[in-house]
């Protein structure tokens, strides 16, 4: 199974790196990295990518090469991210197998959320099979535990925490942290999702808090040194560079304004300034003023 994953990963990365590689170039690439590959096995790999990963790999006769269909691009990018995580885990695993003492030279983030594996497993099952759940939830903001009948659409991770996104009564969108779910029951009643692609609800959003506000351009100005980090780790896929010089990195995001966008801006402190929109600029200014009062 590991070798099959590695073969598929190699093909996908090669298609990403090379414009319209021919079947022979893909075969040569696989052979170069140690896989015995033929036209038949490569065609089988391509079919696995289509059937298992749901990525539509197409052949362009005019260019005599393969490419990823535009509608599959988002799925393609997500699988590439998964393969990068898989490869990192594989390298670390191989290092630790050489000697257990090597753990002394690898320092993991200790601020990990502990989640109930049974709840995660049952939520995944309910999400895949479109079954309603009854959830006992203890919010950070309330002392009592509330019970919700919930339709789970999407399991999502953000900043080392796991969340479930869906609807209450198939109408109101809500997001719940898995670490605050204290009880869960899968109900016999099924549901029909409003959308077949729940990930799309977060296309224009930073973080986990869903917003129905309008998508609009957000322009941020960073001091040059901080801008280097922002270029290598964009705040959002829509990020584009407007100005990049020795004094400033100015970027534009096309997103919905929400609480987590505010948090991303505030944690950069004096190294960032909101240029547009004015309402976001005033909102950040007021939050900074409120924070200053804590030190008066």
N, C-alpha and C positions, 0 to 999 in steps of 0.2 A: 504493500500500500504506500509505504514511504517513497519507494522508487517511482511509483505512478504519479504521486504528487510532485516529485522533483521534475519529472519529465514534462508534465503539464505546465509547471511554473517556468521551466526553461523556455518552452515554446511561447508562452504569453509575454515574458520579458523580452524575448527576441523580436516578436511582432511589434512590441512597443518601441524598441530601440531602432529597428530597421524599417524603412518605408517599403511596404509591399514585398516582403521576402518571398521568393519562390519556394515551392515544395522542396526542391533540391537543396536550397540554402538552409532550410529548416532541418533537413536530414543531416547535412554536413555539420550544423551547429550541435545537434544532439550527439553525433559521433565524436565531435571534438571534445565534448565534456564527459565522454566515457559511456554513453548509451549506445547499444547496438540498435541502429534504427534503419528501417527500410521504408519504401513507399507505403506498404500495407500498414505497418505499425504506426506510421505518422498519420495516415488517414484515420486510423482507429483513435489516436490521441485527439485529433480534431473533432471527431464525433463525440468523444467523452467531454470535451470542452463545451460543446453545444448541449448535450443531454444532461450532464451533471452540474455544470456551472452556469448553464443558461446564458452563455455568451455566444452570440452569433458571429462565428468566424466565416467571412465570405471571401471568395476568390474573384479578383478583378482580371478579366481576360486581357484587357488592353495593357495593363501594367504587369501581367504575368506574376501576380503576387497576392498574398493574403492580407486582409485588414479586418479590423473590428467594426462591425456595423454601428452606426451612430447611436441607435436606440439602446445598444448594449454597453455603451461607453461607461455609464455610471457603475453598472454591475462589474465591468472589467476593472475599473479603478478600485472597487471594493475588494475584489479577489486579489489584486496585486498587493493591497495593504495586508490582507490575510497572509499571503505567502511571505511577505517581509517579516511578519511576526513569527510565522512558522520557521523561517530560516534562522532568525535570531534565537528562538528556543532550541533549535537543533544544534547550533554552534555552542550555546551554553551547556546543553546536555552532554555533548561530546567532551567538552572541557572538564566537566565535573566527573564524568566517568573515568577520565585518566587518573584523577586523584581527588578524593573527597576534600583534601586540604585546600584545593583551589577555591572552595567557597569563601575562604578568607580574603580572596582578592576580587570578589564580585559583590557589590553592595546594592541590594534591591531597595526599591521604595518601600518603606515600612508602613506608610500611611494607606494601607489597603483596607477596603471595606470587607468585613466578614458578612457573608450572606448565607442564608439557609439554602442548602443545595436542593432539598426537597421542594421548596417553594419555587426556586428557579426552574427545576425540571418540570414541575406541574404547570407553571406559567408558559413555558416553551411549548408544552403539549397543547395547552388550551389555545395558544396563539396559532399554532400550525393547523389545528383541527377546527378552529373558529368556534370554540365552546365558551359560553359565559362562565364567569367565576364569581363566587361570593368571597369578598376580601375584608378581613379585619385589619384596619389601618390605624396606626398611632402616629399622628403628625408631630413634627417638632414644635408646632405652634399651638397645639391643643393638648390638654391634660388627659382627655378621655379618648377611648378607642371608638372609631366610627366603622360602620359596616356598609360596604358598597357592593351592589351587583354591577359587574364591570365587564366590558367587552375588550379584551386585550388585542391590540393591533400590532405592537412592535416592542421588542426587547432591545434596549439601547444602553450603551455605556458612555459615560461622560465624566472625565476627571476622576477616574478610579472608583466611580459609583455606578451601580446598575439601576436602571429604571424600566418601568413598563408604561407604555403610552397607549391610550385607547379612549373609549367613550363610556359614559354613564347614560343608560337608557338609549344608547346608540345615537346620542345627540350632542351632549356636552363633552368636549375633549378635555382629558385630564392626564396628568403625569404623576406617577407614584414611585417613590424610592423603595427598592426591594428590601432594604435593611429596616424599613419601618412597617413592613407587612408582618403581622403577628399571627395571622391565621388565613388559610386559603382552602377553598373547596371548589372543585370543578363541577359545574352544574350540568344537567342533562340537556339543557336548552342550548341550541346553537344560535349563531347570529350571522348576518350578512354584512361585511364591512362596507363602509361608505366609499372607501377607496381600495383598489387592488394593490396599490403601491404606497403603503403607509410611510415609507422613508421620505417620500416626496414632501410630506408636511414639514420636514426640517430642512428642505433645500435652501430656504431663505432665512434661516435662523441660526444663531450661535447658541449652543448649549441645549438645554432640555425643556425650557419653558416655552410652550407653544404660544404664539401670538397671532392675532388676526389683523394686526395693524398693516398698513400699506407698505409694500416693498419700496424703498427709496434709497438714493445714494447717501452714504455716510462717508465724509471726508475727514481723515485724521492726519495730523502732522507729527512726525516723530523726530527727535534729535538724531543726528546721523548715526551715532554709535548704536543706539537702541534699534534703529532702523535695520541694521544688519540682522538682528534676531527675527524681526518681523518679516523680512524677505525670505529667510530660510524656514520659518514656521508661520505661514499665513494664518490670519485670524479666521478666514472664510474662503471657500473656493472661488468666490467672485472677486477676490482681492486683485486690484490692478494698481500699477505704479503711475502716479502723475508727475512726481518730481523726485529725483534721486541724485543728490550732489553731496558735497562735503559738509553742508550745513543741515540738510533736511532730507527725510524720506516722507513723501506725502502719498497716501494711498486712498483708494476709493473702494468701498464695499457696497454692494447692492443687496440690502437685507431689510428685515423687519426689526424695528427697535424693540428690545426687550431687556429684562433685568440683567441677564447674563452678559449682554453687550456692555451695559454700564459697568459691570464688575471687571470686565476685561480692560476697559479704559482706566478705571480708577486704580487698578493694581499697578499700572505703569507710572503712576504719580506724575512728577514734574517732567517726565520724558515724553509726554504726549499732549497734544492739544486738539480739541474738536474744532474743526473749521465749519462743517455743515453736517446736519441741519441746525438751525438756530435753537430749536426747541431742545435738542439733545445737548447742545452747548450749555444752555441755561440749566438744564437738569443736572448735568455734571457739576457745574459751578455751585449750585445750591447744595449738592451732597458734600462737596468739599468744605463749604462754609459750615455745614452742620457738623462735620467731623472736627473742624477746628475748635468748635465750642467745647469739645471734650477735653481740651488742653488749656482752656482759659482759667 
